[in-house]
Amino acid sequence: MKAGPSKEPSKKKGKRGLVETDETQNVSITELQRLVLLEQLQVFRLAKELLLHKKNINESDTNLSTLNASAETGNPIFMSLFPGQN
C-alpha cells in the first residue's frame, strides 16, 4: 500500500528561506511591521516586569539577611546604625 501525497497545504518560502504562513500571507508590509512592533513591545514589558520582580526579590532577601544578622548579634538594627550608643 502506497502512502499518498501529504495533505498539508504547500507553503511558500520567502527570500531568506522562511516559510510564509496563512497568518502572514495576506497581510501588508505595514500591518506586519505593526504586528512585529506590538509583539516586541509585549516582550519588552514582560522582560521589564521580570527584572523588577527579580530586583524586588533581591532587595527583600537583603533586608531579611540584615534582620537575621541583627537578630543573631542581639543588637536591634537601629542600635547598629549608631555604634557606641546603647
N, C-alpha and C positions, 0 to 999 in steps of 0.2 A: 504494500500500500504506500503510495507516494504522498508526501506532505504537500499540501497546496501552497500557493504563494502567501506571504504574510498579509494579514488583513489590516495591518497598520497603515494609516494614510501616509503617503510619501511626504517627506519633509524636505524643504529646500535648504541648501547650505548657502550661507552668506559668503562674503568676500574673505572673511577670516576663518572660515570653516565652522562657524557657529550655526546651529540649527534654528531655522525660523519656526516658531510655534504658532498655533492657531490664535493665541492670545496677542501676539505681536504682528502677525501677518497683515492685518488690515488697519493698522494704526499709523498715523502720520509721524514723521520725524519729530515734529513739535510736541505731539502727545507723548511720544516715547521719552523725549528729554524731560518733560514734566513728570512723568511717572518715575523716571530714574532719580530725579531730584527729590521727589517726595519720599521715595524709598531710602535714599541717603539721609534725609532729614530724620526719618524714623529711627534708622540705625544709630545716628548721632545722638539722638535723645536717649535711646536705650543705653548707649555706652556712657553717656554723661550720668544717667541715673545710677548705673552700676558703680562708676567711680565714686560718686557721692556716698553711696551705700558703703563701699569699702572704707572710705575715709571716716565715716561715722563709726564704723565698727572698730577701726584702729584707734580712734580717739577715745571710745568708751573702754577699750582694752587698756589704754594708757592710764585713764582715770582710775580704773579698777586696780591696776598694779600699784598706783600711788596710794590708794586707800589700803591695799593689802600690806604694803611696806610700812605704812604708818601704824597699822594695827599690830604688826609684828614687833615693832620697836616700842610700842606702848605710848608713843607720842601722837597726840592729835595733829592733824595737818596744820592747823593754824599756829600751833606751837613750833612746828618745824620751820615755819616761814620766818620766825624771829628767834634765832638761836640765842641762848643766854637768858631769855625771859621765860619764867615759869608761871 
